[in-house]
Amino acid sequence: MLELKILLAEHDKDLASITKNYLVTCGYPTQICLDGESALQLFRKEQFDFVLIDADISVISSIDLAREIRQKNRFIPIVFIGTNPHQNEIIKAFNNGADDFLARPFSMEELGLRIKAIQKRAKNTENKLHYLSIGNCTLDTLHNVLSYNGKEKKLTSKELDLLCLLLEYKNRVVERSLALKRVWHSDNYFNARNMDVYVKRLRNILREDPSLKLENVHGVGYRLVIQPF
């Protein structure tokens, strides 16, 4: 059985305990957080393969938690759990990164089957999408490798996150405040200086490909310019 590490964000201690016990018996190591803030902090510290979010989680809302997790990891499955959810609530969850929404009451067996099915689809999608074209380069987001003319350059996790953000806004300006919040999760002075170093390093890496140019937009942010080829 493939080991799957699960983050369970559930405000109800009893339900959290019951759900965790079932998941552990299925061979899924599971960690519980009783509010959205602690769940987000734990997600940033540790590696997880699957996320279950109670729609009624507090401190940080379930929607904000899902959005933050999705920004950090484009592929990890996120499933919402809610009691008698309204249609608008379900739609909002899907629009903010959810892969599925389970309405209570449901059996633990159904939860287990949903997890298996969603994880299988997610792996298939990840295998297809982790190669991205950037100018004449190929970016392997699974292994943090940028390839150009047969040469490979290993990227750090921060370099990869920054490059993916720039690619998301290709030929458009990424504001410094957005980059700091998305990649460093804070726009304080120390992180701003740190980001300048990473931008310089990334610019030197991309310089190998003449179709790519990482520009400073004075007083605003950065722009990844990709020339047609």
C-alpha positions, 0 to 999 in steps of 0.5 A: 500500500502506498503511504500517504501523509494526510493533513486533517484540518478539523475543528471538532476534536471527536470527529478529528480523532475518529477520522484520524483513527480510520485513516491510520488503519488504512495506512495513512499517517495523519496529523490533526490541526484544530484551526486553519492557522495551525494547519497552514503553519504545519503545511509550511513546515512539513511535507504532506500528500493529501489535505482534508479541510473542515468547511467550518475551520476557524482562525483562518477560514477553510477557503483562505487555507485552501487558497494558501495551500494551492499557491504553495503546491499546485498538485496536492489534492484538497478535499473539503468536508462540510455538514449540509453545505450550500451550493454556493459554499461548494462552488466557492470551495472548488473555485479556490483549489478544492478537488472534491467536497464531501457532505456529512454524513458519510461513511469512513469507507466512502472517504477512503475510496474518495481519497484513493480515487482523487490521489490516483487522478492527481498523480496522473495529472502531476506526471503530465504537467510537471514539465513546462516550456519556458522559451527554449528551456524545459522546467521540471517542476517535480525535480526542480531542474531547468534544462537548456541545450542539454545542460541541466541546472538544479534550482532551489525551492525558492528559485522554483517558486519564484520562476513559476510565479513569473511564468504565471505572469509571463510578459506581465509585471509581478509586483514585489508585494505579490512575489513576497507574499506568494513565495516568502509569505511575508513582505518584511524588509529582510525578505525583500532583500532576500528576494533581490538576491534570488532574482539576481541568481535567477536572472543569471540562470535564465541568461543562457537562453537568449529568448528569456529576459528577467527585467526589473520594473523600477519601483514596481516589481519584475517581468519575465519577458519571453521572446517568440522563437 
